[in-house]
Amino acid sequence: MPLLYEQVCDHITGEIAAGRLRPGDQLPTEAEYATSFGVSRITIRRAMSRLDQDGLIERFRGRGTFVTAQAARLAAPATPPATTAPAPKRRRIGFIIPELSDLFGVMMFNGIDDRCQECDIDLSIRRSHGDLEIEARTITSWIEAGLDGIIIFPSHGEFYNQALLRAVLNGFPVVLVDRTLEGIPVPAVMTDHYQAAQAITGWLLAQGHTSLAFASPDVPRTAGTTLTLESVVPGRSTSENMARDRERIRAFLVAHPDVSAILASEFGVALLIEGVVEQDPALREREIEIACFDSLVEAMSPHSFVHIKQDEHEIGRQAVDLLVRQLDGERIAGPQYVDFVLVTRDFTD
């Protein structure tokens, strides 16, 4: 079934072809079309952008939208084409991510870009710096500009991004990476975080650790000993937040003398905890084991932790494939998981 904006395009094109809309005629306003079709103005703007690109309409600021002279070809009698059919329009998609770094994001972007080049898709990219307003503004502007779909790594936040929710609910093709929207049936590609956490926790327990803690910038509501940090969130890595987090880590470990291992949600969190432990002789004597999701390879960093190695490159490739399937009319919901590897002390897969 065609997407909502495609249905609007088909209706207006049909009106032109039937002669009910002629070159020079003024079209109804976006608000009038939105009411008539029972859709959002974002959907109408996307339809208008596509018709404008096809040369069927022309928009004038302050005057309105008019049928172009070129549109007359739709009402002309069909004639055999003099040349071969024109090449199909290149698809354009966007990728939004809080930050790009060697810790997480670069390989995912490489996978997305590689797959886009293989599929002859134009790619735009925007870093949101963890700012929900930048994220929302980018989503809205890209839809209005006529992009065909968006891959997004949503920023941390207490609430869902309203622009993202509107896009999903209006049927705009969206794929999430490394995140899901609870209760919203939106396609996603990610590591199975539950299985990965179970695997690395099982390894820690097998080493004899009986009291574990979990550290993250966004700790879920769960039982157990948890530590929430702020300075590792994109856009919040200020010196004040860093100092506050170091003191928070030290106080947490002093208050929980039985904790012998900490599972960090990401490499940056693990580094922060390691720095606090190394600078405190009493904590250093406890020989606290630190494990995490993702890590720089040993050749690039002296800091090596037992970690979950996610296949970012494959996540990126599969995200593009999932978006293309939506663009081809397939309805997809729920997450798609990519395999991970537990890398232990000997750092062999």
C-alpha positions as CSV (number, residue, x, y, z in Angstrom):
1,M,0.0,0.0,0.0
2,P,1.5,3.4,-0.9
3,L,2.7,5.7,1.9
4,L,0.4,8.6,2.9
5,Y,2.4,11.2,1.0
6,E,2.5,9.0,-2.1
7,Q,-1.3,8.8,-2.0
8,V,-1.5,12.6,-1.9
9,C,0.9,12.8,-4.9
10,D,-1.1,10.2,-6.8
11,H,-4.4,12.2,-6.2
12,I,-3.0,15.5,-7.3
13,T,-1.2,13.9,-10.3
14,G,-4.6,12.3,-11.3
15,E,-6.4,15.6,-11.1
16,I,-3.8,17.2,-13.4
17,A,-4.0,14.2,-15.8
18,A,-7.8,14.4,-15.9
19,G,-7.7,18.1,-16.7
20,R,-9.4,19.1,-13.5
21,L,-6.2,21.0,-12.6
22,R,-4.7,22.9,-15.5
23,P,-1.4,24.8,-15.9
24,G,-1.6,28.1,-13.9
25,D,-4.3,26.8,-11.5
26,Q,-3.6,27.5,-7.9
27,L,-3.7,24.5,-5.5
28,P,-5.4,24.5,-2.1
29,T,-3.2,25.4,0.9
30,E,-1.3,22.8,2.9
31,A,-3.8,23.3,5.8
32,E,-6.7,22.7,3.4
33,Y,-5.1,19.6,1.9
34,A,-4.2,18.3,5.4
35,T,-7.9,18.6,6.5
36,S,-9.2,17.1,3.2
37,F,-6.9,14.0,3.4
38,G,-6.9,13.7,7.2
39,V,-3.1,13.7,7.5
40,S,-0.5,16.0,9.0
41,R,0.9,19.0,7.3
42,I,4.3,17.3,7.3
43,T,2.9,14.6,5.0
44,I,1.4,17.3,2.7
45,R,4.8,19.2,2.6
46,R,6.5,16.0,1.7
47,A,4.0,15.4,-1.1
48,M,4.5,18.9,-2.4
49,S,8.2,18.6,-2.3
50,R,8.0,15.5,-4.5
51,L,5.6,17.1,-7.0
52,D,7.9,20.2,-7.1
53,Q,10.9,17.9,-7.9
54,D,8.9,16.3,-10.6
55,G,8.2,19.7,-12.2
56,L,4.4,19.5,-11.8
57,I,4.0,22.4,-9.4
58,E,5.8,25.5,-8.4
59,R,5.7,27.2,-5.0
60,F,5.9,31.0,-4.5
61,R,6.4,32.4,-1.0
62,G,3.4,34.6,-0.1
63,R,1.5,33.7,-3.2
64,G,0.8,30.0,-3.1
65,T,1.3,26.8,-5.1
66,F,0.5,26.6,-8.8
67,V,0.4,23.9,-11.6
68,T,3.3,24.4,-14.0
69,A,3.1,24.5,-17.8
70,Q,5.2,21.3,-17.8
71,A,2.3,19.5,-16.1
72,A,0.3,19.7,-19.4
73,R,2.2,16.7,-20.6
74,L,0.2,14.5,-18.2
75,A,-3.0,15.4,-20.1
76,A,-1.5,14.9,-23.5
77,P,-2.3,11.8,-25.5
78,A,0.1,9.0,-24.9
79,T,2.8,8.7,-27.5
80,P,5.5,6.1,-27.9
81,P,8.7,7.3,-26.1
82,A,11.3,8.6,-28.5
83,T,14.1,7.5,-26.2
84,T,14.7,5.0,-23.5
85,A,12.9,5.6,-20.2
86,P,14.7,8.0,-17.8
87,A,16.7,6.5,-14.9
88,P,14.7,6.2,-11.7
89,K,15.1,9.0,-9.1
90,R,18.0,8.4,-6.7
91,R,16.9,7.7,-3.2
92,R,18.1,10.0,-0.4
93,I,18.3,9.1,3.2
94,G,19.7,10.6,6.4
95,F,21.6,9.3,9.4
96,I,21.4,11.1,12.8
97,I,23.7,10.1,15.7
98,P,24.6,11.9,18.9
99,E,28.4,11.7,18.2
100,L,30.9,9.9,16.0
101,S,34.0,8.5,17.7
102,D,36.3,5.5,17.7
103,L,34.5,4.3,20.8
104,F,31.1,3.9,19.1
105,G,29.7,5.2,15.9
106,V,32.4,5.4,13.3
107,M,32.2,1.8,12.2
108,M,28.4,2.0,12.2
109,F,28.6,5.1,9.9
110,N,31.0,3.2,7.7
111,G,28.6,0.3,7.4
112,I,25.7,2.6,6.5
113,D,27.8,4.5,3.9
114,D,29.2,1.3,2.4
115,R,25.7,-0.1,1.9
116,C,24.3,3.2,0.5
117,Q,27.1,3.3,-2.1
118,E,26.3,-0.3,-3.1
119,C,22.6,0.6,-3.4
120,D,23.2,3.9,-5.2
121,I,21.6,5.9,-2.3
122,D,22.6,9.5,-1.4
123,L,23.4,9.8,2.3
124,S,23.2,12.9,4.6
125,I,24.5,12.8,8.2
126,R,24.0,15.0,11.2
127,R,25.4,14.8,14.7
128,S,22.9,15.9,17.3
129,H,25.4,16.2,20.2
130,G,22.8,14.6,22.4
131,D,20.5,17.6,21.9
132,L,16.8,16.6,21.4
133,E,16.1,20.0,19.8
134,I,18.8,19.5,17.1
135,E,17.5,16.0,16.6
136,A,13.9,17.1,16.2
137,R,14.8,20.1,13.9
138,T,16.8,17.8,11.7
139,I,14.0,15.2,11.3
140,T,11.5,17.9,10.4
141,S,13.8,19.7,7.9
142,W,14.8,16.5,6.2
143,I,11.2,15.4,5.8
144,E,10.3,18.8,4.4
145,A,13.3,18.6,2.0
146,G,12.0,15.3,0.6
147,L,14.4,12.8,2.0
148,D,13.0,9.3,1.5
149,G,13.9,7.9,5.0
150,I,15.9,8.3,8.1
151,I,18.2,6.1,10.2
152,I,18.6,7.4,13.7
153,F,20.5,6.7,16.9
154,P,18.2,8.5,19.3
155,S,19.7,10.7,22.0
156,H,19.3,10.0,25.7
157,G,16.3,11.6,27.2
158,E,13.5,11.2,29.7
159,F,10.9,11.5,27.0
160,Y,10.6,10.5,23.4
161,N,11.4,13.0,20.7
162,Q,8.0,14.3,19.5
163,A,9.3,14.9,15.9
164,L,10.5,11.3,15.8
165,L,7.1,10.0,17.1
166,R,5.2,12.0,14.5
167,A,7.3,10.8,11.7
168,V,6.8,7.1,12.7
169,L,3.1,7.5,13.3
170,N,2.6,9.3,9.9
171,G,4.2,6.3,8.2
172,F,7.5,8.0,7.3
173,P,10.2,5.4,6.8
174,V,12.4,5.3,10.0
175,V,14.9,2.8,11.3
176,L,16.4,3.0,14.8
177,V,19.9,1.8,15.7
178,D,20.9,0.6,19.2
179,R,17.6,1.8,20.6
180,T,13.9,0.9,20.6
181,L,10.8,3.0,21.3
182,E,9.0,1.1,24.0
183,G,5.4,0.5,22.9
184,I,5.9,1.9,19.4
185,P,6.2,-0.6,16.6
186,V,9.2,0.9,14.8
187,P,12.0,-1.1,13.0
188,A,15.3,-1.2,14.8
189,V,18.7,-2.9,14.3
190,M,20.8,-3.5,17.4
191,T,22.7,-5.9,19.6
192,D,20.5,-8.0,21.8
193,H,21.5,-6.1,25.0
194,Y,19.7,-8.5,27.3
195,Q,21.6,-11.5,25.9
196,A,24.9,-9.6,25.8
197,A,24.5,-8.4,29.4
198,Q,23.6,-11.9,30.5
199,A,26.8,-13.3,28.8
200,I,29.2,-10.8,30.3
201,T,27.6,-11.0,33.7
202,G,27.8,-14.8,33.6
203,W,31.5,-14.5,32.9
204,L,32.0,-12.2,35.9
205,L,30.1,-14.6,38.1
206,A,32.3,-17.5,36.9
207,Q,35.4,-15.5,38.0
208,G,34.1,-15.7,41.6
209,H,32.5,-12.2,41.8
210,T,29.4,-12.3,44.0
211,S,28.6,-8.6,44.3
212,L,28.3,-6.7,41.1
213,A,27.3,-3.2,40.2
214,F,26.0,-1.7,36.9
215,A,27.1,1.8,35.7
216,S,25.4,3.8,32.9
217,P,24.4,7.3,31.8
218,D,20.8,6.1,31.8
219,V,20.2,3.3,34.4
220,P,16.9,1.4,33.8
221,R,14.5,0.7,36.6
222,T,15.8,-2.6,37.8
223,A,16.8,-4.3,41.0
224,G,20.4,-4.4,42.0
225,T,23.3,-2.0,42.7
226,T,23.4,0.7,40.1
227,L,25.4,3.9,39.4
228,T,24.2,6.7,37.1
229,L,26.7,9.0,35.5
230,E,26.2,12.2,33.5
231,S,29.4,13.4,32.0
232,V,29.6,10.5,29.4
233,V,26.3,11.7,27.8
234,P,27.0,13.6,24.5
235,G,26.6,17.3,25.2
236,R,27.2,17.0,28.9
237,S,30.9,16.3,29.1
238,T,31.8,19.4,31.0
239,S,34.6,19.7,33.6
240,E,32.0,20.3,36.3
241,N,30.0,17.1,35.4
242,M,33.2,15.1,35.1
243,A,34.3,16.2,38.6
244,R,30.8,15.5,40.0
245,D,30.8,12.0,38.4
246,R,34.3,11.2,39.8
247,E,33.1,12.0,43.3
248,R,29.9,10.1,42.7
249,I,31.9,7.0,41.7
250,R,34.2,7.3,44.7
251,A,31.4,7.7,47.2
252,F,29.4,4.8,45.6
253,L,32.4,2.4,45.9
254,V,33.1,3.5,49.5
255,A,29.4,3.0,50.4
256,H,29.5,-0.5,48.7
257,P,32.7,-2.2,50.0
258,D,31.4,-5.6,48.9
259,V,31.3,-4.7,45.2
260,S,34.1,-6.5,43.5
261,A,33.1,-6.0,39.8
262,I,31.3,-3.3,37.8
263,L,29.7,-3.7,34.4
264,A,29.8,-0.4,32.5
265,S,27.3,0.3,29.7
266,E,30.1,1.7,27.5
267,F,33.8,2.1,27.3
268,G,33.8,5.8,28.4
269,V,32.0,4.8,31.6
270,A,34.6,2.1,32.2
271,L,37.5,4.6,31.7
272,L,36.0,7.0,34.2
273,I,35.6,4.3,36.8
274,E,39.1,3.0,36.2
275,G,40.6,6.5,36.7
276,V,38.8,7.0,40.0
277,V,40.0,3.5,41.3
278,E,43.6,4.1,40.2
279,Q,43.8,7.4,42.0
280,D,42.6,6.0,45.3
281,P,44.9,3.6,47.1
282,A,42.2,2.0,49.2
283,L,40.0,1.4,46.1
284,R,43.0,0.1,44.1
285,E,43.7,-2.5,46.8
286,R,40.2,-4.0,46.3
287,E,41.2,-5.0,42.7
288,I,37.8,-4.2,41.3
289,E,37.1,-5.9,38.0
290,I,35.7,-3.5,35.3
291,A,33.9,-4.9,32.3
292,C,32.0,-3.0,29.6
293,F,30.2,-2.8,26.2
294,D,32.7,-2.0,23.5
295,S,36.4,-1.1,23.9
296,L,39.2,0.2,21.8
297,V,41.5,-2.5,20.6
298,E,44.6,-3.1,22.7
299,A,46.9,-1.7,20.0
300,M,45.1,1.7,20.2
301,S,44.8,2.0,24.0
302,P,46.5,0.8,27.1
303,H,43.1,0.4,28.7
304,S,41.8,-3.0,27.9
305,F,38.7,-4.4,29.6
306,V,36.7,-7.6,29.3
307,H,33.9,-6.4,27.0
308,I,31.1,-7.1,24.6
309,K,32.2,-6.5,21.0
310,Q,29.3,-5.3,19.0
311,D,29.3,-5.6,15.2
312,E,28.7,-1.9,14.4
313,H,29.5,-2.2,10.7
314,E,26.9,-4.9,10.2
315,I,24.4,-2.9,12.3
316,G,24.8,-0.1,9.8
317,R,24.5,-2.2,6.7
318,Q,21.4,-4.0,8.0
319,A,19.8,-0.6,9.0
320,V,20.1,0.5,5.3
321,D,18.6,-2.8,4.1
322,L,15.7,-2.4,6.6
323,L,15.0,1.1,5.4
324,V,15.1,0.1,1.7
325,R,12.5,-2.7,2.5
326,Q,10.2,0.0,3.9
327,L,10.7,2.2,0.9
328,D,9.7,-0.8,-1.3
329,G,6.4,-1.0,0.6
330,E,7.1,-3.7,3.2
331,R,5.7,-3.1,6.7
332,I,8.3,-3.9,9.4
333,A,8.1,-3.7,13.1
334,G,10.2,-4.6,16.1
335,P,14.0,-5.1,16.5
336,Q,16.4,-7.0,14.4
337,Y,19.4,-8.4,16.3
338,V,23.1,-8.6,15.1
339,D,25.5,-11.1,16.7
340,F,28.0,-10.0,19.3
341,V,31.2,-11.4,20.8
342,L,32.4,-11.7,24.4
343,V,36.1,-10.7,24.5
344,T,37.8,-11.9,27.7
345,R,41.2,-11.3,29.2
346,D,43.2,-13.0,26.5
347,F,41.3,-10.8,24.0
348,T,40.7,-13.5,21.5
349,D,37.3,-13.9,19.9
